[in-house]
Amino acid sequence: MTLQFGSSGIRGKYGVTIKPETAFELGRTLRNVLGPKLALGRDPRESGPVLRAAFLSSALQFVTNVTDYGLIPTPALAFQSGHEGMNGGVMITASHNPPEYNGFKIFNSKGESLEDSSILTQSQGAPKGQLTGKIGAVGAAEPDEYVQQLKSISLKKQWRVILDTGNGATCRLAPEIYEAVVGKATAINSHPDGKFTGRGSEPTRESLATLSRIVRESKADIGIGFDGDGDRFVVVDEKGSCPLQDRILGSYLAFLARESKGPFLVPVDASMVVDQSVEPYGAKLVRGPVGDAKLLAEMKRESASFAGEPSGAWIHRDFHPCPDGLLSGLLYLQRLEQHGLTVSQAVKAIPEYQMVRKSVVLSTDFGKIDGKSLSEGLESIIGGDPSTDSRFGLRVSSEDSWVLVRESGTEPVLRITAESKKPSEASRIVKEALILINRVFKGRV
């Protein structure tokens, strides 16, 4: 069996691409690749206990000592994987995907997500492991080091925070940590539910409607929603509005740019408002790939301390190298407090432009992108004096607009994203880009 990585670990529909056999193979492979001492955790999905049992049966068979943290947010599991002498860790989760999905996120002894191909490359030729009559051991533990790390964050103001844990992996730890740090924290959808019946596993403007209403009616300072495994967060302002999260990212980058020249990283598909947020302070902003494992690798190459995706997956390397929604919410509050701002005041200076996203399903005989034909066509669509960047997809940009065409890291589709300062221009760009793509690939999409 081949373990197939996407942009965020191994993920798919349970019973179709993710099976107990996948977990069993992973137990053997990680013993060979990472070492004999591993951390293990899961989100509340109903298939989690089955995958946990399959993983443990293999890991123990090949004499692995497993510290089982049970139901735990992904960033907490990653943090623990980088402490206590662990060789790495495995989080059983499909993050923000619907409940019928599941998968695995893998961390090394530093708590870093493994890049797409690293485990596959290292496992080739690795010893299969021999049955010796010995078995490993499994013991339960609590993520005390992670909890203490977050509780050490200092806030002077008594913030009134409403949390929406979305019936996910943050249900227990988020209320405990925020109550200790912010002063007053109230949680909704705060019981684990593998079907995520309260809101769904992905926090969006639509799914956070109840959070927005409660923040508004209770006159809270902020609402924070987490995804299914807690590596992402979404902010609702004190008025109950859910701003475009690129603007939340831009406002945080503006705070950081006042303190440091960077560099800071964002993915290639982030809004141009993030560039504008750091420009007045002369800070360097670098665009990198989509996907937190790839973005982390780029962070290390650039020696950056912060990387943020508009999805709410933010990495603060001074704390640890995993995207962390719980940590990001606290650090955002800390910056608001330092500058004496509310959420709405912080994002007021960050504009919102029209952004359009579309996907095109690829056929099975799809080959490599013909970059020359596609780039020339996109440059014509954008107009003016455009610049082209092909490092992480094909991105063509002008002063007012940009378009990005890239292959998805999780499914066989092309992602087309466009943004413009001019009303309705992004829609035109995407429409013409779709026509171009169909012409260039001649029926292969």
N, C-alpha and C positions, 0 to 999 in steps of 0.2 A: 504494500500500500504506500502511495506517495502522499506526503503531507503537503498540501497546497496552501501557500501563503497568499493573502491579498495585501491591501495597504494597511490593514489593521489586524494582523494575525490570521488565524484559521477560522473561517466562519461560513455558515450555510444553514439550510433547512435541516432540522433534526429528522433523522430517518431517511434522508435523501443523500446529502453530501456529508453531513455530520452524524456519525453513528458511534455506538460503543466501541466498535473496532478501531475507530479513529483515536479515541482516548487511550485504548490499550496500546496501540502503536506508539503514541506519544509518550506513554510511561516508559517504554523501553528506550526510545530514542533519546529522551532528555537525560536519562541515567548515563548514557554514553557521551552525550554532547556537553552537558552542563556539570554533572557530578552527582554524588550520592546524597546530597542534602538539599531538599527542595521545599519551598513553601507552596501551599495550595489554598485556593479560595474559589468562591462561586457567587453568582447573583441568584435571585430566587426563581429562575425559570424552572418549569416542571420537569424538564429533561436533565437538569443539573445533577440531581442525585444519581441518576443512572450513569452519566458520564464520569462522575466522581468515582463511583464504584469500579468502573472499568479501568480508569486511570490507576487507581490504587492497586488493583489486582496485578497489574503489570509492573508498576513501580516497586511494589513490595517483593514481587517474585524475583526481581533483579537487584534486590538488596539496596533499596533506596530508603532513606529515612525522611519521612514527610511530616512537616509541621502543618496541620490542617487548621486554617482560620475560619472555616465554615462560611457563613454569609458575611461578605465583606466588600467594600468598594474596591474597584480595581486599583486606584492610586494607593490605597492603604496596603493592599497585597504587594504592589510593586515596591513600596517603601520597605516593607518587612523583608522582601527578597534581597534588598541591598544591605541588610543588617543581620545581626545574630549569626554571622558566619555562614549564611546560606550560599549555595552555589547558583541559585536562581529560583524562579517561581512560575506557577501556572495558574492563571485565572480562567475559570470556566464561565464564559459570558459571550453574549452577542451584542453587548453594549446597548445602543439605541434601537436595534432592529426589533421587529415584532416578536411576540412570544414563541412563535413556531420555529424561530431560528435559535441556534446556539453556536458555540465555538470556543476558541482558546486564545488567550493572549499570553505570550511567553516573555519572561524577564530574565536577564542575566544577574550575576552577583552584584552588580552596581544598581540594580533596579531599572535598567534600561530595556525598552522594548527591543526584541531582536528584529533586525531588518528582514525584509521578505525572503531573501535567499540564504541567509546565514545558516539557519539550522539545516536546510537541505544540503548545502555544500559540506558542512562539517560532518553530517551524519553518513555521507557516502563513504563506504569503506570502514565505518566504525564497527567495532566488535559487536556481535549480536548479543553477547552476554550468555554465560553458561549457568545452568541450574546446578547449584552446589549443595543444595539442602539447607542453605541459610536463607533467611528472609529479612526484609527491612522492617522498619517500625513506623507507626503513625501515632502522633500525639496532637491533642487539641491545644490551641493557644489563642491569646487575645493580642490585637495589634497595639500594645501599650506604647511602644516607641513612636508610632505614627500619631496616636492621639495626643501624646505629650508635645510633640513637635508643633502640631496645629494649635494646641491650647496655649503655647508660649507666645503666640502673636498678640501684640498689645494694642488695645483700643481704649481710649479715654471716655468717649461718649457712650451713653447707654442707647444703643441702637434697637429699634423695634423691627425685627426681621420675621417675615413669613417664609417658611421653607416648603417647597413642594417636592417631596422625595419620590413621588411617582410610583410608589409600591415597589421600589427597586432596592438596590444593594446599599443605599445610603440611609435607609429607614432608621437604623439604630444609632449609627455613629454621628450623622449630621446634626440631629437635635441635641445630642449630648455635647458635641464640640462647640456648636454655635451658642448654646445657652451659657457655656462657661466663658466664652470670649466676648460676645456682643451685649450681654445684659438681659435681653428678652427675645426669645426665639420661639415661634409657634410653628408646628409642622402639620401639613395636611397630606393625605395619601401616604400615611406614615406606617402602614403595616405591610410586611412583605407579601407579595402576591405574584406568583409566576405568570399570571395572565395580564398583569398590569391593568386591572380593570378600572382603576380610578381615573386614569388620565392617558394611558399609553406609555410606552417606554421612551418615546422621544419628546423632549420639551420643545414645543413650537409656540408661536404666537396664538394659534388656535387652541392647542391642547392646554395652554396655561390660562385659559379664560377664567376659570374658577380662582386661580391664584391672583390674577389681576383684580378681580372683583373684591376678593377678601382684603387685599392690600389697600384698595381704594376705600372700602367701607370701614376698615379698622384704623385708617390713617397711619399705617405703618410707614417706615422709612424706605423699605425696599422689599421686593420679593425675589427669591432665588429658586429656580427649578433645576433639578438634576436629571440626567438621563439614567437609563437602566442600571449602569454600573458605576456611575459617579465620576467619570473622567471628564464630563462636559457639564457646563452650567449655563443658564440663561437668566438674564436680569430683567425684572419688571420695576419700573420707577415708582416713586412715591405717589404718583397720580393714578397708578394702576395701568399705565401704558407699557406696552412691550416694544421697545425701540428695535429697529434693525440692529442685529447683534454686531455687524461690522462697525456700527457707531459706538457701541460699548467698547469694542476692541480698540477703536481709534481713540476714545477718551482715555483709556488706560495707557496706551502708547504715548499720548501727550503728557501724561503724568510722568512716565519713565523718561521721556526725552528732556524734561526739565532737569533731571538728575544725572543723566548719562548721555553720551553721544552714540551709544549702542556698540555694535550693531544689534538690531532687533529683527526677528524673522517673522514673516507671514507667508501663507501659501500663495501660489500663483493665481488662485481664483478669488482672492480677497478684494474687496472694493477699493477703488482709488482713494477713498476718504482716509485710509490708513496712511497713505503717503503724505496727504495734506496735513494730517495730524502732527507729524513729526517735523515737517519742513521748517516751520517758524523757529525751531530750536536747533537746527543744523545737525540733527541726529541722522544716523545711517539706518536705512531700512532695506532689508534684503528679502527678495521673494524666493521661496523655496518650493519643494514638491508638496503635494497633497498627501496627508496621512502622517500620523504622529511619529511612527518609527522612522520614516524617511526624513521628516522635518527635524527630528532629534539628531540624526546623522549630519544633516546640513548645519545645525546649530554648532556641533562640535568642530566642524571644518571652519566655521566662521568665528569661533570663540564667542558666541552670543550667550547672554544670560537669560533671554526671554524669547519665546516663540508663541504666537497665538493664532489659532484658526477662528474664523467667524462662527463656526459651530459651537464655540465655547470650550474647545480643547486647548488649554493654555499650559505651557511648560515653563516652570520657574526653576532653572537649574541650580540656583543658590539653595533651594530647598530639597528638590530631588528631580530626576529626569523623566518623570511620567506626567502626562496631562492630568490635572487634578482640579475637579470642579469645586470641591469643598475648600481647598486652599485658595483657589482663585477668587471665590466669593469673599473670603476674609481679607485678602490682600487688596481687592477692589474697595472694600469698605475702609480699609486703612488709608488708602490714597484719598478717598473722598473726605475723610476726617481731617487729614493733613492740610487739605486745601479749602476746608470749610464749605463744601459743595453738597448739594443733593444730586441724585442720579440725573434728574432732568436738566439741572444746571450744567452738569458735566458733559452731557451729550448735545446740549444746545449749540455749541460751537462746531459740532461735527455735522456736516451736511448729509443729506440722503439723496442719492441719485437713483435713476431707474436701472434695475438689474433684471435680466431675464435669463433663465436657465432652461435648457432643453436637453433631452437625451435621444440618441439614435441607436437602435439595436443593430449590432454587427452580425453579419452572416458568418457561417462556419468557415468559409473560404477567404475570410478577410486577411489581407496581407499587411505589410508595413505601410504606414502613411506615406504618400507621395508628397514630401514636404515642400518641394519647389512649386508644384502646381497649386497646392493648397495655400501656401503662404502668399503667392502672387495674387491669387483670387481674394484672399482676406484683406490684403493691403489695398486692393482696389475698392473693396466694400467699405473699409474704414476711411479711406481718402486722406487728403492732406499730405503730410510728410511723416508717415507712420514708421515706428520701429518694430522689429520682430525679434522675439526671443523663443528659441526652440528647446530650451533645456528641460522643461518640465511640462511638455505639451507644446502646442504652437500658440503663442500669444502675440497678437498684433495690436499695437496701441498708438493713439495719437494724444494730443493734449486734452481732448474732450471725451474720447471714447476708447474702448478696447474690446477685443473679442478673444476668447480662448477656446481651442479645440484640443481635447486630450482624451486618451483612453482611460476608462475607469479601472481602478485597481481592485474592484470587488465583483464586477460583473461584465459581460461582453457587450459593452455599450460605449459610444462616444459621448462625452459631455461637451456641450456647447454653452458657453457663458458669455454674456455681453453686458456692458454697462456704459451709460452715457450721461453727461451733464445736461444734454438736451432732451426735453420731453419726447417720448415715443421713439427716439432714435435707437434705443437698444432693441426694441421689437423689430425694427427694420433690419438691423444688423443680423439678428438671429435668423430672421426669415430668409434673407439672402444667403447667409452662411449655410443653411440647410439645403437650399437649391444647389449651391456650389458643391457641397459634400456629395449629394446624389449624382451630380455630373462627374465629379472626379473619380468616384468609386464605381460608377456605372452598374448600379444594381446590387453592389455587395453590401449595402446597408439598407 
